[in-house]
């Protein structure tokens, strides 16, 4: 997988640890809401972490969170 996948995966694991969520193995097909149990604030935190780490703001170019359900879709925004 790409470097973007590893960055997204590491950010998700950090959020899981910080908030005491059950650790779920992060795969490209992992659903952010259904599998990880992330709420909208968790996804906002993830987006902020990824923007800081990768220096990319895909939402400035018209992307929306409506397009993101899985880890793979999140990776594509930042790859």
MOPAC internal coordinates of N, CA, C and O (Angstrom, degrees):
PM7 1SCF
backbone

  N    0.0000 0     0.00 0     0.00 0    0    0    0
  C    1.4567 1     0.00 0     0.00 0    1    0    0
  C    1.5244 1   109.63 1     0.00 0    2    1    0
  O    1.2310 1   120.90 1   -12.48 1    3    2    1
  N    1.2771 1   115.89 1   167.52 1    3    2    1
  C    1.4607 1   121.59 1  -176.00 1    5    3    2
  C    1.5238 1   111.71 1   -78.29 1    6    5    3
  O    1.2310 1   121.88 1   -13.39 1    7    6    5
  N    1.3131 1   114.00 1   166.61 1    7    6    5
  C    1.4544 1   120.62 1   174.69 1    9    7    6
  C    1.5277 1   110.37 1   -60.45 1   10    9    7
  O    1.2310 1   120.31 1   144.30 1   11   10    9
  N    1.3320 1   117.01 1   -35.70 1   11   10    9
  C    1.4675 1   120.33 1   178.71 1   13   11   10
  C    1.5215 1   110.58 1   -61.12 1   14   13   11
  O    1.2310 1   119.97 1   142.54 1   15   14   13
  N    1.3264 1   117.67 1   -37.46 1   15   14   13
  C    1.4623 1   120.19 1   177.32 1   17   15   14
  C    1.5166 1   110.77 1   -61.44 1   18   17   15
  O    1.2310 1   120.24 1   134.59 1   19   18   17
  N    1.3145 1   117.15 1   -45.41 1   19   18   17
  C    1.4680 1   120.87 1  -179.59 1   21   19   18
  C    1.5228 1   111.27 1   -62.61 1   22   21   19
  O    1.2310 1   120.25 1   140.69 1   23   22   21
  N    1.3198 1   117.12 1   -39.31 1   23   22   21
  C    1.4645 1   120.91 1   178.93 1   25   23   22
  C    1.5265 1   110.16 1   -66.23 1   26   25   23
  O    1.2310 1   120.29 1   134.85 1   27   26   25
  N    1.3378 1   117.05 1   -45.15 1   27   26   25
  C    1.4659 1   121.16 1   178.31 1   29   27   26
  C    1.5242 1   109.79 1   -62.50 1   30   29   27
  O    1.2310 1   120.37 1   133.46 1   31   30   29
  N    1.3192 1   116.90 1   -46.54 1   31   30   29
  C    1.4623 1   121.46 1   179.64 1   33   31   30
  C    1.5238 1   111.25 1   -58.64 1   34   33   31
  O    1.2310 1   120.16 1   132.98 1   35   34   33
  N    1.3240 1   117.30 1   -47.02 1   35   34   33
  C    1.4668 1   121.36 1  -179.55 1   37   35   34
  C    1.5273 1   111.53 1   -63.19 1   38   37   35
  O    1.2310 1   120.34 1   141.87 1   39   38   37
  N    1.3272 1   116.95 1   -38.13 1   39   38   37
  C    1.4664 1   120.75 1   178.35 1   41   39   38
  C    1.5283 1   110.47 1   -66.27 1   42   41   39
  O    1.2310 1   120.49 1   139.56 1   43   42   41
  N    1.3250 1   116.66 1   -40.44 1   43   42   41
  C    1.4697 1   120.73 1   178.60 1   45   43   42
  C    1.5237 1   110.01 1   -63.85 1   46   45   43
  O    1.2310 1   120.34 1   134.65 1   47   46   45
  N    1.3273 1   116.95 1   -45.35 1   47   46   45
  C    1.4661 1   120.93 1   179.35 1   49   47   46
  C    1.5288 1   110.11 1   -61.09 1   50   49   47
  O    1.2310 1   120.06 1   139.45 1   51   50   49
  N    1.3258 1   117.48 1   -40.55 1   51   50   49
  C    1.4666 1   121.32 1   178.74 1   53   51   50
  C    1.5279 1   110.75 1   -61.52 1   54   53   51
  O    1.2310 1   120.15 1   138.06 1   55   54   53
  N    1.3300 1   117.32 1   -41.94 1   55   54   53
  C    1.4678 1   121.23 1   178.93 1   57   55   54
  C    1.5250 1   109.71 1   -66.77 1   58   57   55
  O    1.2310 1   120.14 1   137.50 1   59   58   57
  N    1.3357 1   117.34 1   -42.50 1   59   58   57
  C    1.4648 1   120.83 1   178.02 1   61   59   58
  C    1.5319 1   110.44 1   -57.54 1   62   61   59
  O    1.2310 1   120.79 1   135.00 1   63   62   61
  N    1.3318 1   116.10 1   -45.00 1   63   62   61
  C    1.4671 1   120.42 1  -178.75 1   65   63   62
  C    1.5231 1   111.27 1   -68.30 1   66   65   63
  O    1.2310 1   120.87 1   135.27 1   67   66   65
  N    1.3254 1   115.94 1   -44.73 1   67   66   65
  C    1.4667 1   120.96 1  -177.54 1   69   67   66
  C    1.5195 1   111.87 1   -61.32 1   70   69   67
  O    1.2310 1   120.33 1   140.76 1   71   70   69
  N    1.3217 1   116.98 1   -39.24 1   71   70   69
  C    1.4597 1   121.01 1  -174.61 1   73   71   70
  C    1.5260 1   112.95 1   -98.26 1   74   73   71
  O    1.2310 1   120.45 1  -179.83 1   75   74   73
  N    1.3216 1   116.75 1     0.17 1   75   74   73
  C    1.4572 1   120.15 1   177.72 1   77   75   74
  C    1.5178 1   114.25 1    73.15 1   78   77   75
  O    1.2310 1   120.40 1  -156.09 1   79   78   77
  N    1.3169 1   116.84 1    23.91 1   79   78   77
  C    1.4646 1   120.63 1   177.96 1   81   79   78
  C    1.5186 1   109.80 1   -72.82 1   82   81   79
  O    1.2310 1   121.18 1   -25.84 1   83   82   81
  N    1.3176 1   115.35 1   154.16 1   83   82   81
  C    1.4597 1   120.41 1   173.52 1   85   83   82
  C    1.5233 1   107.38 1   -61.68 1   86   85   83
  O    1.2310 1   120.94 1   -47.04 1   87   86   85
  N    1.3256 1   115.81 1   132.96 1   87   86   85
  C    1.4626 1   119.23 1   179.23 1   89   87   86
  C    1.5188 1   109.89 1   -76.03 1   90   89   87
  O    1.2310 1   121.64 1   -57.18 1   91   90   89
  N    1.3064 1   114.46 1   122.82 1   91   90   89
  C    1.4500 1   123.22 1   176.89 1   93   91   90
  C    1.5267 1   105.72 1  -114.22 1   94   93   91
  O    1.2310 1   120.52 1   -46.26 1   95   94   93
  N    1.3308 1   116.61 1   133.74 1   95   94   93
  C    1.4632 1   118.54 1   177.67 1   97   95   94
  C    1.5174 1   109.25 1   -63.32 1   98   97   95
  O    1.2310 1   120.95 1   -52.21 1   99   98   97
  N    1.3101 1   115.79 1   127.79 1   99   98   97
  C    1.4634 1   121.77 1  -175.67 1  101   99   98
  C    1.5318 1   109.38 1   -88.18 1  102  101   99
  O    1.2310 1   121.51 1   -61.14 1  103  102  101
  N    1.3181 1   114.72 1   118.86 1  103  102  101
  C    1.4655 1   123.55 1   176.55 1  105  103  102
  C    1.5231 1   107.98 1  -120.76 1  106  105  103
  O    1.2310 1   119.65 1   -17.18 1  107  106  105
  N    1.3267 1   118.27 1   162.82 1  107  106  105
  C    1.4704 1   119.51 1   177.75 1  109  107  106
  C    1.5288 1   113.24 1   -54.71 1  110  109  107
  O    1.2310 1   120.22 1   145.65 1  111  110  109
  N    1.3289 1   117.19 1   -34.35 1  111  110  109
  C    1.4698 1   120.69 1  -176.98 1  113  111  110
  C    1.5254 1   113.49 1   -85.59 1  114  113  111
  O    1.2310 1   119.96 1   178.36 1  115  114  113
  N    1.3236 1   117.68 1    -1.64 1  115  114  113
  C    1.4676 1   120.88 1  -179.02 1  117  115  114
  C    1.5173 1   110.19 1   -62.55 1  118  117  115
  O    1.2310 1   120.96 1   -51.97 1  119  118  117
  N    1.3359 1   115.77 1   128.03 1  119  118  117
  C    1.4599 1   121.15 1   179.01 1  121  119  118
  C    1.5257 1   108.89 1   -85.69 1  122  121  119
  O    1.2310 1   120.94 1   -51.13 1  123  122  121
  N    1.3299 1   115.81 1   128.87 1  123  122  121
  C    1.4624 1   121.11 1  -175.75 1  125  123  122
  C    1.5255 1   112.39 1   -62.62 1  126  125  123
  O    1.2310 1   120.07 1   140.55 1  127  126  125
  N    1.3149 1   117.48 1   -39.45 1  127  126  125
  C    1.4636 1   120.84 1  -177.37 1  129  127  126
  C    1.5235 1   111.78 1   -87.49 1  130  129  127
  O    1.2310 1   120.55 1   126.76 1  131  130  129
  N    1.3151 1   116.56 1   -53.24 1  131  130  129
  C    1.4654 1   120.70 1  -172.81 1  133  131  130
  C    1.5213 1   113.37 1   -74.64 1  134  133  131
  O    1.2310 1   119.96 1   136.01 1  135  134  133
  N    1.3153 1   117.68 1   -43.99 1  135  134  133
  C    1.4682 1   120.56 1  -176.42 1  137  135  134
  C    1.5277 1   112.32 1   -83.93 1  138  137  135
  O    1.2310 1   120.69 1   135.41 1  139  138  137
  N    1.3320 1   116.29 1   -44.59 1  139  138  137
  C    1.4666 1   120.28 1  -176.78 1  141  139  138
  C    1.5217 1   112.85 1   -87.53 1  142  141  139
  O    1.2310 1   120.49 1   159.06 1  143  142  141
  N    1.3274 1   116.66 1   -20.94 1  143  142  141
  C    1.4544 1   120.32 1  -178.18 1  145  143  142
  C    1.5205 1   113.24 1    74.96 1  146  145  143
  O    1.2310 1   120.68 1  -158.35 1  147  146  145
  N    1.3348 1   116.30 1    21.65 1  147  146  145
  C    1.4594 1   120.09 1  -179.84 1  149  147  146
  C    1.5274 1   110.56 1   -69.81 1  150  149  147
  O    1.2310 1   121.11 1   -40.57 1  151  150  149
  N    1.3158 1   115.48 1   139.43 1  151  150  149
  C    1.4595 1   122.71 1   172.84 1  153  151  150
  C    1.5262 1   107.84 1   -94.85 1  154  153  151
  O    1.2310 1   120.72 1    -5.65 1  155  154  153
  N    1.3171 1   116.23 1   174.35 1  155  154  153
  C    1.4661 1   119.66 1  -177.81 1  157  155  154
  C    1.5339 1   112.20 1   -60.54 1  158  157  155
  O    1.2310 1   120.06 1   144.48 1  159  158  157
  N    1.3227 1   117.48 1   -35.52 1  159  158  157
  C    1.4700 1   119.48 1   177.95 1  161  159  158
  C    1.5260 1   111.90 1   -67.88 1  162  161  159
  O    1.2310 1   120.22 1   147.15 1  163  162  161
  N    1.3186 1   117.19 1   -32.85 1  163  162  161
  C    1.4599 1   120.97 1   176.80 1  165  163  162
  C    1.5255 1   110.22 1   -66.56 1  166  165  163
  O    1.2310 1   120.86 1   138.87 1  167  166  165
  N    1.3143 1   115.97 1   -41.13 1  167  166  165
  C    1.4610 1   120.27 1   178.54 1  169  167  166
  C    1.5264 1   110.17 1   -67.22 1  170  169  167
  O    1.2310 1   120.08 1   141.55 1  171  170  169
  N    1.3258 1   117.45 1   -38.45 1  171  170  169
  C    1.4631 1   120.49 1   176.01 1  173  171  170
  C    1.5236 1   110.71 1   -61.90 1  174  173  171
  O    1.2310 1   120.40 1   138.84 1  175  174  173
  N    1.3250 1   116.85 1   -41.16 1  175  174  173
  C    1.4591 1   121.12 1   177.09 1  177  175  174
  C    1.5315 1   110.03 1   -63.77 1  178  177  175
  O    1.2310 1   120.06 1   138.21 1  179  178  177
  N    1.3141 1   117.49 1   -41.79 1  179  178  177
  C    1.4572 1   122.30 1   178.38 1  181  179  178
  C    1.5268 1   110.27 1   -60.94 1  182  181  179
  O    1.2310 1   120.23 1   133.60 1  183  182  181
  N    1.3190 1   117.16 1   -46.40 1  183  182  181
  C    1.4574 1   121.70 1   179.67 1  185  183  182
  C    1.5333 1   110.31 1   -60.58 1  186  185  183
  O    1.2310 1   120.06 1   137.07 1  187  186  185
  N    1.3187 1   117.49 1   -42.93 1  187  186  185
  C    1.4649 1   121.14 1   179.22 1  189  187  186
  C    1.5247 1   110.86 1   -63.58 1  190  189  187
  O    1.2310 1   120.33 1   137.69 1  191  190  189
  N    1.3337 1   116.98 1   -42.31 1  191  190  189
  C    1.4668 1   120.78 1   178.72 1  193  191  190
  C    1.5280 1   110.99 1   -63.64 1  194  193  191
  O    1.2310 1   120.58 1   138.02 1  195  194  193
  N    1.3174 1   116.50 1   -41.98 1  195  194  193
  C    1.4621 1   120.50 1  -178.36 1  197  195  194
  C    1.5212 1   111.52 1   -68.74 1  198  197  195
  O    1.2310 1   120.49 1   140.83 1  199  198  197
  N    1.3157 1   116.67 1   -39.17 1  199  198  197
  C    1.4654 1   119.81 1   177.96 1  201  199  198
  C    1.5286 1   110.44 1   -62.53 1  202  201  199
  O    1.2310 1   121.06 1   137.78 1  203  202  201
  N    1.3191 1   115.57 1   -42.22 1  203  202  201
  C    1.4679 1   119.68 1   179.49 1  205  203  202
  C    1.5308 1   110.98 1   -66.50 1  206  205  203
  O    1.2310 1   120.38 1   135.61 1  207  206  205
  N    1.3242 1   116.87 1   -44.39 1  207  206  205
  C    1.4687 1   122.08 1  -176.22 1  209  207  206
  C    1.5241 1   112.24 1   -71.35 1  210  209  207
  O    1.2310 1   120.41 1   137.73 1  211  210  209
  N    1.3345 1   116.82 1   -42.27 1  211  210  209
  C    1.4639 1   120.81 1  -173.58 1  213  211  210
  C    1.5221 1   113.94 1   -99.86 1  214  213  211
  O    1.2310 1   120.41 1   166.43 1  215  214  213
  N    1.3270 1   116.82 1   -13.57 1  215  214  213
  C    1.4588 1   119.90 1   179.18 1  217  215  214
  C    1.5163 1   113.59 1    68.79 1  218  217  215
  O    1.2310 1   120.80 1  -152.83 1  219  218  217
  N    1.3262 1   116.08 1    27.17 1  219  218  217
  C    1.4609 1   121.60 1  -177.83 1  221  219  218
  C    1.5229 1   108.92 1  -127.18 1  222  221  219
  O    1.2310 1   120.74 1   -45.57 1  223  222  221
  N    1.3336 1   116.20 1   134.43 1  223  222  221
  C    1.4599 1   121.18 1   173.60 1  225  223  222
  C    1.5222 1   107.97 1  -119.59 1  226  225  223
  O    1.2310 1   120.15 1   -91.74 1  227  226  225
  N    1.3402 1   117.31 1    88.26 1  227  226  225
  C    1.4710 1   119.73 1  -177.07 1  229  227  226
  C    1.5231 1   112.96 1   -64.64 1  230  229  227
  O    1.2310 1   120.37 1   160.11 1  231  230  229
  N    1.3224 1   116.89 1   -19.89 1  231  230  229
  C    1.4573 1   120.19 1  -178.13 1  233  231  230
  C    1.5269 1   111.55 1   -77.34 1  234  233  231
  O    1.2310 1   120.35 1   161.42 1  235  234  233
  N    1.3251 1   116.93 1   -18.58 1  235  234  233
  C    1.4610 1   120.95 1   174.64 1  237  235  234
  C    1.5275 1   110.31 1   -70.96 1  238  237  235
  O    1.2310 1   120.71 1   159.56 1  239  238  237
  N    1.3328 1   116.25 1   -20.44 1  239  238  237
  C    1.4674 1   121.39 1  -179.37 1  241  239  238
  C    1.5165 1   112.72 1  -100.74 1  242  241  239
  O    1.2310 1   120.27 1  -165.05 1  243  242  241
  N    1.3185 1   117.09 1    14.95 1  243  242  241
  C    1.4507 1   120.43 1   174.02 1  245  243  242
  C    1.5172 1   116.14 1   101.34 1  246  245  243
  O    1.2310 1   119.50 1   176.10 1  247  246  245
  N    1.3266 1   118.55 1    -3.90 1  247  246  245
  C    1.4631 1   119.87 1   177.25 1  249  247  246
  C    1.5287 1   108.52 1   -67.48 1  250  249  247
  O    1.2310 1   121.02 1   -28.09 1  251  250  249
  N    1.3292 1   115.65 1   151.91 1  251  250  249
  C    1.4588 1   120.28 1   177.25 1  253  251  250
  C    1.5250 1   109.60 1  -131.00 1  254  253  251
  O    1.2310 1   120.69 1   -22.54 1  255  254  253
  N    1.3084 1   116.30 1   157.46 1  255  254  253
  C    1.4622 1   120.16 1   178.65 1  257  255  254
  C    1.5214 1   111.84 1   -68.89 1  258  257  255
  O    1.2310 1   119.99 1   164.40 1  259  258  257
  N    1.3276 1   117.63 1   -15.60 1  259  258  257
  C    1.4641 1   120.82 1   175.46 1  261  259  258
  C    1.5262 1   110.61 1   -61.27 1  262  261  259
  O    1.2310 1   120.72 1   155.72 1  263  262  261
  N    1.3393 1   116.22 1   -24.28 1  263  262  261
  C    1.4566 1   121.97 1  -177.77 1  265  263  262
  C    1.5262 1   112.18 1   -85.56 1  266  265  263
  O    1.2310 1   119.85 1   177.72 1  267  266  265
  N    1.3293 1   117.90 1    -2.28 1  267  266  265
  C    1.4573 1   121.38 1  -171.57 1  269  267  266
  C    1.5257 1   110.90 1  -120.00 1  270  269  267
  O    1.2310 1   121.20 1   -65.93 1  271  270  269
  N    1.3237 1   115.31 1   114.07 1  271  270  269
  C    1.4621 1   121.41 1   173.91 1  273  271  270
  C    1.5143 1   111.43 1  -120.97 1  274  273  271
  O    1.2310 1   120.72 1   144.73 1  275  274  273
  N    1.3335 1   116.24 1   -35.27 1  275  274  273
  C    1.4591 1   120.71 1  -175.00 1  277  275  274
  C    1.5284 1   111.32 1  -112.72 1  278  277  275
  O    1.2310 1   121.55 1   -13.09 1  279  278  277
  N    1.3100 1   114.64 1   166.91 1  279  278  277
  C    1.4652 1   120.67 1   176.20 1  281  279  278
  C    1.5261 1   109.37 1   -60.27 1  282  281  279
  O    1.2310 1   120.27 1   137.65 1  283  282  281
  N    1.3240 1   117.10 1   -42.35 1  283  282  281
  C    1.4645 1   120.91 1   180.00 1  285  283  282
  C    1.5256 1   111.87 1   -58.86 1  286  285  283
  O    1.2310 1   120.30 1   138.77 1  287  286  285
  N    1.3308 1   117.03 1   -41.23 1  287  286  285
  C    1.4640 1   120.38 1   178.68 1  289  287  286
  C    1.5192 1   110.91 1   -66.62 1  290  289  287
  O    1.2310 1   120.07 1   144.23 1  291  290  289
  N    1.3364 1   117.47 1   -35.77 1  291  290  289
  C    1.4598 1   120.74 1   175.90 1  293  291  290
  C    1.5281 1   110.31 1   -65.99 1  294  293  291
  O    1.2310 1   120.67 1   136.92 1  295  294  293
  N    1.3184 1   116.33 1   -43.08 1  295  294  293
  C    1.4705 1   121.36 1   178.77 1  297  295  294
  C    1.5142 1   110.43 1   -58.57 1  298  297  295
  O    1.2310 1   120.11 1   136.11 1  299  298  297
  N    1.3323 1   117.39 1   -43.89 1  299  298  297
  C    1.4681 1   121.78 1  -178.64 1  301  299  298
  C    1.5222 1   111.38 1   -59.30 1  302  301  299
  O    1.2310 1   120.09 1   146.92 1  303  302  301
  N    1.3194 1   117.43 1   -33.08 1  303  302  301
  C    1.4676 1   119.65 1   178.31 1  305  303  302
  C    1.5258 1   112.07 1   -65.27 1  306  305  303
  O    1.2310 1   120.94 1   148.84 1  307  306  305
  N    1.3155 1   115.80 1   -31.16 1  307  306  305
  C    1.4657 1   120.29 1  -174.12 1  309  307  306
  C    1.5257 1   113.93 1  -104.89 1  310  309  307
  O    1.2310 1   119.77 1   169.88 1  311  310  309
  N    1.3224 1   118.04 1   -10.12 1  311  310  309
  C    1.4724 1   121.51 1  -176.87 1  313  311  310
  C    1.5229 1   111.51 1   -75.26 1  314  313  311
  O    1.2310 1   120.10 1   180.00 1  315  314  313

